[in-house]
């Protein structure tokens, strides 16, 4: 039996971690890895005791991208009709990734990308749907799909553009250039670069800080921020903040945390 391509652990209170572990394939994202992400995302969404999800890997790569050699179409689809609708079948099989990244954004809990090594293609696209991104000094970021005659079609153009703007998105997704850790931090792709020796310790320390914050406020902050990005009308944008705070101001958690200021 083949070794699992990824594992789910809950070694830190309130945190569910997915770790890709197939170094021989540079941690390429197989259908099995995708299913593991889905499983962890559902756990995060459904369980009140889980507050944060961390995505990481082992080895010199976080991932080299989608496992092109894996027969993704074997997962579902009618073999007799695949040749009749190649585009339709392709989009259906790839939908798992699109919907997964959408789900990451929809879950009202923080998702943290901990890229311990080089992260390419689908890995970068997935990271853009996460709320926080960290890496080590050796990490390189790249979306090399353009060299294969296609574009990064699961966020490598759209979500990446939201994070770093068209200037750097063209550098990465149009010219196929990689950026190193410090440059990634400079352009706003990552929040911080942690030393290799303490990398996961630093990541989990950040997660502990998130867990100490009020869960409802964190969830609404995530939704309000993401919604504001997609709204061009500045007046409508401002309503989001007021509506979100309507449910938070006067809540038991808010009262508890502000009580000392009212004495």
Beta strands, then each sheet from edge to edge (+ up, - down):
strand 1: 6-12
strand 2: 15-20
strand 3: 52-57
strand 4: 61-63
strand 5: 110-115
strand 6: 118-120
strand 7: 132-135
strand 8: 140-142
strand 9: 179-180
strand 10: 192-193
sheet 1: 1+ 2- 3- 5- 7- 10-
sheet 2: 4+ 6+ 8+ 9-
end
